[in-house]
Structures are given as C-alpha cells and as structure tokens.
Amino acid sequence: MAIDRWLLEQHQSGKHPPTLRFYTWSPPAISLGYHQRQYPEYWQHLTWQGQKLDLVQRPSGGRAVLHQGDLTYTVVTSGVPGSRLQVYEKICEFLIQGWRSLGVELHYGTTGRGYIHNPNCFGTATSADLVLPDGAKLIGSAQLRRGGTILQHGSIRLQPDAELFTQVFGAESFTNVELHQSLTVDKIIAALVTAASHCFDMQTELQPLSQSELEAILAHHIKSG
C-alpha cells in the first residue's frame, strides 16, 4: 500500500501515467483505514499457518480489511469529474463489466452511514461497494483524493479462511463467497484488465517497478511512516 500512495504522488506530479495494479498479500494482513485509530489489541498478535499477521495503515479511509484469500486492485488516475460517489461508480464500472464477463453479476450495496460503527469493512456494504446477488459483499473499496488526482483501491474476496476471519471479526461476521473453482486469480485479473481497457478507452502496458523505484518507495515510506 506504500506503493499505492507513491503511485498517487507520482501521478499527481506528472511523473507517472494512470495505473491499474493488482496484488495479493504474504503474509496475510489487516489494513486499517487512514483515520481508524482504535482496534482490538489482540490483532497485533494474530497468526495464520505459522505466519504473524501484519497490521498496516491504508492511505485511504474506511474500516479494517483482512487481506487473506483476497485480491487487491488499485486505480490511480485523474481528470474524473463528479462527486465522490460518481467517481466511485465510474471507476467501479470496469469491476462490474469484468466480473460480468466471468459470469458473475454485481450490484452496489445499500447500507447508509451506520457502517462507521462496524470495525469490519466486509460487515456492511455501502453504495460504494459491490455485492453478489445473494447480498454477500465481494468487493470493498476506498478512495483518496489529492486535488484532481484519485487513488481508489479495494479488496476482492476470493477464498477467505472462515476460521481466521472469525478470529479477527467474530463469529457473526463471516459470510461465505461462492465462486466457481475455475476462476483463478490470473483469469480474474485478465478479465478485469480487458474490461478496464474498454471502460476507460485505454491501452494497457505491463510495467513492473524497477529496483530504483522500489528503493525510492521504501525510503519514502520510512520517512513518512
């Protein structure tokens, strides 16, 4: 997520083009919203399959997200007019279209502002989130705006571990996500990239971060962390 923040700043200063990024987590982690200061102390000592869970702070807002068995997406762009919700919907269109091409229909959640009292991001679905026909939340998203530059990223639940999820958020919090076993991470990413190309009328170019860029991100993270 330090990379997400760095990409936002690079794009804002005109040094980097709009970016679509996907990543998974190892070891698993809990990410806290930028303004989320309170959380259970035991979260600092959780383990899963012998690995200690990381506890990290997102540059964006929202509630806590457990990153295990999920896929994270990031969009960094600019020049998208409209309110925060209108921008969400414009960016989320590629998620809806991409999943539709995989045979999965998504629609926006309906929860109001009561979600702020729920520490679990996936415990409720707001109008900025995408849910399955049975109401289960598949994608939770958050946004950070710097002037006209936008970072939107989110967690796509694929194979969450029920036991770990319950350990973090409690027994009442887990709702299973039923996706076809043929939907591999690579297949999902390919569908979402194709959808983004159509929705944003753009050409994508695969560009891994260079060693010097990674070093600059690490130095920036240490300085600002």
N, C-alpha and C positions, 0 to 999 in steps of 0.2 A: 504493500500500500504506500510505502515511501516512494516507489516508482510511479504510482498513480499521481501523487502530489507533485513529483518532479516533472512529469509529462504535462501537467496542467500549467506549471510555471514556465516551462519551455515553450509551450504553445502560446501562452499569453504574451511572451516577449518576442514572438515571431521566429523562434529558433527551431520549431518542430511542427510538422503538419498535424492535422487532426488524426487521432489514433483510436483504433479498436484493438483491445487487448483481452486475452483470456489467460487465466492461470488457476492452478489448484494449490493446495496447501500441504506442506510437510515440514514439521509435524502439524497436526491439527491446531487450530487456534480459536480464540474468542475475540472478535473485534468489537470494540466499544465505540459508540457514536462520539463525535468530537466533544459534545457537551455533557456526555454521560460520565459523571464523577463517582456515582455510587453503584456498587455491585457487591455480591456476596464475597466475603474474604476467602472462602474455600476455593473459589475459582482460580486462585493463584497456585493451588496445589493439585490440580486435576491431572490425571494421566490417562492415556488410552493406548493399549497394546504396548505398554512399556515406555511410551514417549510422554514427556511432560507437555501439556498444552501451553502454547504461547498465549499471552494476553496482550493485545495490541490496540492502539487507538487509531480510529479512522480519521482521515481529513474531513470526511462528510459527517452529517448528523444521523439521527435515528437511534434505534435501540441495539442491544447486543445481538450479534450473529455468531453462531457456532459454525466454523468452517471445517467440516469433515464430511466427506462424501458429497461435496458440492463443487460447482464450477463457478468461478468469479469472472464477470465481464467488466470491462471498463471502456467508456467512451469519453474522449476528450475532444471538444470541438468549440466552435464559436459562431457568432452570427445567426443564432437561432432566436427569432423574435417570439414574444408572448410571455405569459405568466409562467411561474414555476411549474404549475400543473400542465400547461400547454406544452412546455418544453419537454417535460417527462413523457407526455403522450407522443410527441414527435419522435423522440429517441426510442421509446419502447416499441414503436411500430415494427422495427426490424426483429425484435424478440417475438412478437405475435406472429409475424409472417414466417419467420424461420421455423418456429415450432409447428405452425400450421402445415408447412411443407413436410414435417415429420409425422403428421397425423395427429397432432395434439392441439386442441383448441384452448386458448387462454382468454380470460377477460379481466377487467380491472376489479379490485376489491372495493368494498363499500364502507368500511369502518371509518367513523369520524375521529375526532381528536382524542377519544378515550384511550387510544393506543399508547399515549405517552406514559400511562401508568403501568404499562406492561413491559417488564425488562427484556422480554424475548421478542425480537423483531418478527419471528415467524408465528407468534401467538395471535396476531391480528393481521388483517390485510387492508391497507388503506387504498385510496383511489390512485395511488402511485405504484401499487403492487399488482402482480399478475397471478391469478388463481386458476386452478383447473375447474372443469365443470362440476365436480363434487364439492367445490369450495375450498379444497386444500391449496395452500399458498405454495406456488412453485418458485416464484422469483420475487425477492425483496430488494428494492433499490433505494439508493440515497444519492444526494446531489450536493455539489459545492460549486458556487458561482463566484468568479472573480471578475467583476466588470462584465464584459460580454463573453468571457470565456467560461466554459462549463465542463466540470468533471461529473459524470454520472457513472456509478458503478453499482453492482449488485451481486447477490448470491443466488445461484440456480441450484435448487436441491435435487440431487440425483439419487444417491444411495446413503441417506443419513443413517447412522447407527442408533437404533432406538434406545439402547441401554445408555450410551453416552449422552444422548440428547436429554433423557430423563434425569440423568445425574446432574446435568447443568441446570435445566429449567424446571424439573419436577415432573411427576407422572402425568399430570393433566395436560401437559404442553405438547406432547408428541402426536402428530397426525402423519400417517404413512403416505408416501408418494408412490403411486403405482405407475411406473413407466415400463414400456416394453424393453425386454432384455437386449434387443438388437440395437438399442440407442446407446452407442458407445460415445465417449467424450469426443473423440475425433469426428464422428459423424455429426454430432450436435454442433461442434464448432464450425465445420464445413457448411452446414445449413445456415447458421447464423451469419457467417461471413457473406455467403451468397445473398441472403436477404438484405443485409446492410448495403451491399453494392447496389441493389435495386432501389431500396427505400431512400438512400442518400444520394443516389445517382453519382456514384464514385467508383474509382478503380482502386483496388487494394494492392499493396506491395508489402510482402513479408520482410520485416526488417528487425532482426534481433538486436538487442542492445550491445554495444561494443564494450570492451573491458574498461576503456577510459570513461565511458558514460556510467557504467556500474560503480566505478570508483568515485565519480563525482556525486552520484546519488547517495552513496554510503557516507561520504564526507558531509554532504548537506543534511542528511538525516541525523547524524551525530551532533552537528552544530545546532539544529533546530529542535532536536528531541530533548 
